[in-house]
Amino acid sequence: MAALWWCPARRSGLIALTCRRGLAGILRTEAGVGTWCVHGIDTAIHYDYDLLVIGGGSGGLACAKEAAKFGKRVAVYDYVEPSPQGTKWGIGGTCVNVGCIPKKLMHQAALLGGALKDAPHFGWHISNSFHHDWSKMTQSFQNYVKSLNWGHRIQLHEKNVKYFNLKASLVDEHTVRGVTDTGKETIMTANNIVLATGGRPKYPTHIPGALEYGITSDDLFWLKQSPGKTLVVGASYVSLECAGFLTGIGLETTTMVRSIPLRGFDEKMANLVTDYMEAHGTRFLKKCVPLRVTKLENGKLQVTWENMDSGKEEMDTFDTVMWAIGRAPETKGLNLEKVGVIVDPENGKIIVDNAETTSVSNIFAIGDIAEGRPELTPTAIAAGKLLARRLFSNSTELMDYDSVPTTVFTPLEYGCVGLSTAKAQEIHGDDDIEVFHAYYKPLEFAVSQRDSSQCYIKMICLRGLHQKIVGLHFIGPNAGEVIQGFALGIKCGATYPQLMSTVGIHPTCAEEVTKLHITQRSGLDPTVTGC
């Protein structure tokens, strides 16, 4: 007679078993729940899903839909915790609801305002009475965002991906608890679990009044009324983008900067971005830190800050105070420590290897919650798709995080790909890099006599025989569109001679990249003076 063997389960609750010959079952003892089978007969634990994704943002949805292509049983748990001000939204994550999409639309609204000012120079007769309607703008944008929410739900349904509007936490490495708004619990099991919960804006909770009276980007895009005179605290890309479009639609806007703008980006480019913003109406409080926010009887917010240069306290009143001081991974409620998923103690991000695997072999993390990953929607999407292919399609391809292009949608856009000057010097040494650069004037600015003193291009190359391009930085109109094309070349190992043999499209801003010939090392004036 064949012997029986005992395999203790690592979770509590019922484990359903499948067996090709039907000789398998459940065994309950004081030690817990386990499985049994006859030696020599294959058995396997049956999970509710092959893949369960926690997080309905760009990366999580991409991973779920890709896995479904391979006929796998896939589910998505998605839940949006309301902001401290009560703002909540639908499926799609930060990008769709309170990030890339509404941000770019508001940036476009500001650009249209600038175009109205330019229009008379191009022969258009524009009434001086035009003004901006915040409520009309946000209603249009919110309707569009809601259509994207609905589209995501439809796509999941069409691909047979189950969607659950539940707040998720891990019970063990294969079990997830979901909780509704009313507290009802649902338990699901999965062979593989992907964590893709993204991040949320930080609040400076040590500052009196910050949480009670301040908002973040989670709230700004869903305000029904204009924020009015606004203080944006922070020097992140979120801060500068929001301050830029608020100024652009005609609101009095102040940005408070503690140290340097756009930390992690090229320093010279970052300073040019803020120089342009300051010259075009955004007030900057540099080397200042907020101390407290007080609500006055008239409803205004009085902000007191310290000027670090003078050491003195200063104050002003605003209608809205927005915090844009960074983002924190949304991991606290996942119960990671119980199942052994290791996080970075400094920032709370999940430690992953180059295959997005956490310290638990069947649990993965992608997107903004993963340590060392760019906080960018396209990288999360690509990583999610590649992960699904590795799990279910015998792929071995890993996500390549080198030379990822990005753009900051400030009034004068800044796009870049590859290394900053400082990073290139750190890696290769100052003597082994060559920086080509140019100040240029977009044709679009010429007739209306717009200031173009911050329109600048910088290309960083190695000084070896082939002069490989390792970084490209561009400030000017449509920077994202410009950088996207050049990013392919840099990804493919393009060299400076190859770029110089590329014919530019005239007259475009992108053409100026193909004409770069003056090096910083030469000390010559890099200002472009003609065609």
N, C-alpha and C positions, 0 to 999 in steps of 0.2 A: 504494500500500500504506500502511495506517495506521501511524503512528509509535508506538513504545513509549516509556513514561516510567518513571522509576525513583523510588521513594519510600523512603528509608531508614527502617527501623523504629527506634523508640526503646527497644526492649527486645531482649534476646537470646532465642534459642529459636525455635520454629516458630510462624508466623502462618498460620492457616487462613483462606482467602478464599472469599467467596461472590460470584458474579457472575450477573446475570439471564440472560446469554447464554453463560455458561460460559467466557468468555475472560479468565481471571485465574489467577494462580499465585504461586509463591514463587520468589524469586531470592536465591541465596546468593553473596556475593562476599567478598573480604577485608575489605571495609568493614562487613560484617554481613549481617543478613537484611532483605530489603525486599519490596515488592510490585510487581507489574507489571500493566498492563492495556492494552487498546487504547483510544486516545483516542475519546471519544464514547460509551463503554460504561460504565455504572455498575458500580462495584465497592465492596465494603465489607469491613472486617475483621470476621470472625466471632469473637465472644467466647464463652467458656463460659457466662457469665451476663450478664443485663442489669444486675443489681444484686448486689453482694457486700457483705454487712454483716459487719464485724469487731466482735464483741461481742454476747453473748446476754443483755444486760440489758433493762430495760423499753423504753428508747428504740429500741435496735437491733431487738428483736423486733417492736415496733409498726411500724417502718418496713418491715421485711421482709414482714410479713403484709399490710400495706396495698398494697405493690407487687405482691404475688402476686394481689391482687384484679383487677388489670388484665391478667392473663394473662402476666406477665413471668416470666422465668427468674431465680429468686432463690436465693441461698445465704447461710447464716450460719456464720461461723467463731466458735467460742466455746471459750475455755480458761481455767481458773481456776488461776493460779499459787498453790501452797500458801502459807499465811502462814508467817512465821518459826517458828511453833509447830507447823506441819504441818497446819493446818486447811484443808480443801478442801470444795467443795460443787458442786451441779449447776447446770443452766441456769436463767436467770432473773435473774442479776445480783445486785447488792448488796441491792436492795429486798426481793426474795423470800427471799433466803437469810440475810443478815446485816444487814439494815436494817429498813425500815418494818414488814414483816410480823412477824418475831419480836419486834421492839421493842414494837409495839402489843400483842401478845399478853402479853408480860411486864408491860407497863403495866397491862393488864387484870387480871393475876394480883395485882398490888399493890393495885389498886382493890378487888378482892374481899376482900383482907385488911382493908382499911379498912372495908368494908361489914360484915364480921363483927364488928368492934368497935362499929359503930353499931347493929347488929341488936337488942341488948337494949333499947335506947331505943324500939324500934318493936314491942316485945312478943315478940320471938323469944328463946327460952331456948337459949343457946349455951354449950357446955361450955368451960371454961377451958383444956382440954388440947389445943386445936387447934394444929397446927403446919404449917409448909410443907415440902413434899417437892420439892427441886430436881430430882432425877432423874426423878420422875414428870412434872413440868411440862415439862422439856426434851424428854423422850421424846415427849410428846404434840405439842409444837410442831414437833419435827423430823419427825415422821410427816406432819404437815400440810404442812410445807415440801416434803418429798419428793413429796407428791401434786401440789403446784404444779409442781415440776420435770417430773414425768411429763406433766402437763396441757399444759405448753408444748411438749414433744416431740410430743405427739399433734396439737396445733393446727398445728404446722409441717408435719407429715406430711399432714394433711387439706388444707392449702392448697398442697401441692406445693412447699414450701420445703425445700431440701436443708440438712441440718444436719451440720456437721463439728466434732467435738471435737478441734480442732487449734489450736496456738499460731501466730498469724498475724504476718507481717511483709510489708512492701511491697517488691517487686522493682523495679517502676516504676509509673507512674500507672495502668496497667491490669492489673498482675500481682501476685498475692499468693502467697506461699509459706506453706504450712501444715506444721507439724512435729508428729508424734505424741510421746507420752512416750518411745517407744523410739528416736526420732531419724529416723523415716522421713519423707521429704519428699513433699509434694504441691504441684503448681503449678496454679493456676487463674487464668483471666483474666476480666475483667468490664468492661463499658462504664462503669459507675458504681460507685464504692466509697464506703461510708459507714463512718466510724470512730465507734464507740460503745462504747468499752472501759471507760468509767466511771473511778472512782478507788479508791484503797486508803488505809487509815489510815497516817499518818506515824509513824515511830519517831524519838525523839530519840537518834540514834546516837552523839552526842557525850557522852552520859551513861553512865558505866561501869555495866554490868549491865542497861541498859534493854532491849536486844535479847535478851539471854540469858534473862532472867527475867520480862520483862513480856509482857502480852497486849494485844490491841486488841479492838474490837467484832467483828472478823472471827472471833475465837475465843470470845468470851463466850457467844454463843448456842448454841455446840456443846460447851460443857463438860459432861462426864458427871457431875462432882461439883460441889457447891456451891462457889463461889469463896471463901466464908467472909468473914473480915474483909478488906475491899477498899479500896484507895486508887485513886481515879479521878483522873488528872492531866489537867487541861484545863478550860476553861470554855465549850466549844462546846455546841451543843444535844445532840450525841451524849453528851458527858460528863454533862450534867445529867439527861438522860433515863435513862441507865443508872444513875447514882447514885440517882436517884429511885426506880426500881423495885427496886433492890437493897435500899434502906432499907425500902421498902414490904413486901417479903416477909420482913423481919425480920433482915437482915444488917447488921452494923456497917459503916458506909460513910463514907468521908472523901473530900472533893473538894478538890483543890489548885488554886487559882486564882492565876495570875501577875498578871493585870491586871484586866480587867472581864469579867463574864459575858455570854454571848450577843452577842458583837461583831457589829455590823451590824443588830441588832434595836433597838427603842426602849429607851433606857437605863433609864427609869423602870420599864417593864414587866419588864425583865430583873432589876432589883434586887428587885422584888416577888416574882418567881419564886423567887429564891434565899433571900429572907427566909422564905418559906413553907417551903421545904425545910429550912432551918436550924431553924425552929421545930418541925418535925415529925421531927427525928431525924438528919438528915444533917449531919455535922460539916464545917465549911469551914475550910481553911487559906488565908487570904487574903494576897495579896502574898508568895507563897512560890514558890520554884523548886527543883526536885529537883536534887541534885548527884550521887548515886550510889545504886545498888541492890546490896545484898550478900545472898547466900543464906547463912543460918546453918546450923549442924549439925542443928538440929531441923526444917529445911525451911522455916522462916519467912523472909520477905523483910524485911530491914532497910533502910529508906529514910532517907537523910539529905538534908535540904533547907536552903536558906538563907531565913531570914525577912528580907525586904528592908526591913522597918520597923526592926528591931533590928540587922540585919547579922550576927546570930548564926546558927550552925548548930544545927538541931534534928533529932530522929530519932524514929522509931517503927517497930514491926514489923507486918507484914500477911501475910495468907495469899496475897493476889493483888494485883498492881499492874497497872492497866489504863491504857494511854495513849489519850487522846482529845484530841489536840492539833491536829487538822486532818486533811485528806485531800489526797493528791497524785494528779494524773491518771495513769492507767495508759497512758503513751505511749512509754516508753523503748525498748521492744522492737519498736516498729512500723517502725523504719527511716525515719522521716519525713524526716530531713535528706537522704537519698539521692534522694528524689523531689521535694524542694523544698517540702514542706509546712512552713509557717512556724509556729513556736510562740513564745509569750511567754517570754523568757529568765528572767523572775523566777519564774514559777509552773509553767512547762512545759505550759500549756494551749494548745490549738490556736487560732490566730487565724481567725475566720470572719466573713463578712459577714452581712447581715440575711436572707440566703437559706440560711444554714448552709454556704456554700461556702468551702473553704479557698483557699490561694494556688494550688492546682492545680485547674483548672476542673471536673474530673469526680470530684474527691474531696471529700467532705463530712464534717462532724463535728457530732454532736449530743450533748446530755446534759452530764454533768459534765466531760468533757474539753474542752469548747468554752469559750473565753474569754468572760467577761461574761454567762454564762447561769446562772440559778438552779440550784443543785444539788438539784433536786427531781424525783422520779419523774414526776409528771403533766406537767411541762413537757417532759421528754424524750420522753414518749409522744406528746404533741400535736405536738411539733416533728418527730418521726419520721414521723408520718402525713402531715403537711402537706408534708414534703419528698418523700415518695413520690408524692403527688398532683401536685406541680409537675413531677417528673421524667417521670411516665408518664400523666398525665391532663389535661394542658393547664391545670392550675390555676396561678394567680398569687398565691394567698393565702399570706401570710407569718405566721410565729408572732408573736403579740403578747405580749411579756414584761412589759408594764406591768400593775400591779395583780394580781399573782399571789398568791393566798391561801396561807397555810401555818400549821401548828400545831406547837408544841413540846409533846411529850407528857410533860411533867414531872408530878409528883403533882397539882399544881394547873395545869391546862393553860393554855397561852398561845397564842391564835390571833390572826392579824393579816392585814391586806390593805392595800396602798397604802403611803403614806409614814410614816416615823417623825416625831416632832416635830422632831428635829434636821434631818432631811432636808427637811422642809417649810419650816423657817426658812431653810435654805440656798438653796432654790429660789425661794421666794416672799417671804421676809423676815418677820420676827416681827410687824410691824405689819399684814401682810396675811393672817394666819391666825387662826382662832379655834378654841380647843380646848375642847370640851365633855367633862365627865368626871363619874364617879360611883363611889363605893364602895357596894357592895350586899351583901346577905346572901342566898345561895341558900336556898330553902325546905328543900332537902335537908339543909342544915346546922343548921336551927333546933332540931329536937327533940333531936338528939344533942349540941347545943351545941358544934358544931365551930367552930374559929377561922375567921372569914371576913375578917379584917382586910386580907388581900391580894387579895380579890375586887374587881376594879377594871375599869372600862371607860373608854376614851378615844377620842374621835372628833375628827379634825382636819378643819377646813373652811376654805375660802377666805372672806374677809370681804366679797367683792363682793356684788352684788345678789342672785345666786342661791344663794350659800353652798354651792358644790359641795363634796362630801365627797371628800377626797383621802387619808384614812387612817382605819382603824378598828382598834383594839387591844382585846382582850378577855382577861381572866384569870378563869377559873372552870371549873366542871364542863362537860364536853362542848364545849370551846371550838372544836374543829374543826367540829362539827356546826353551831354557832352562826355561825361566820364564813363557812362555805360559802354559806349563803343570802344573807347581806349582800354577799358578794363580787360576786354578779350585779348587784345594784343599783349598787354603786360602779363596776363595769365599764361599766355603762350610763350613767354620769354622774349618779347620784343626788345630790340636794341635801338640805340640812338641813330645809327646809320640807316636802319630800316625805316624809322619814323621820318627821317629826313628825305627818304626816297618816296614817301607817301604824298600824293597830290592832295592838297587841301580843297575844300569846297568853298568857293568865294561867292559872296562875302558872308562868312559866318565867324562866330567866336571860336568854334572848334578849330577852324583853319589856323588860328594863331599858334596852336600846339605844334603843328607841323612846321612852323617857321622858327622855333626856338633855336637861337644860336649864341646868345651871350651868356657867359658863365658868371656866377657870383665871384669866382676866384679872380676873374679879369679886372673887376672893379669898374667896368664900362657901364654907361647908362643903359638900362634895359628897356627904356620907353620906346614903344613902337611908334614911328612917326609917319608911316604911310603904308600903301599897299605893298 
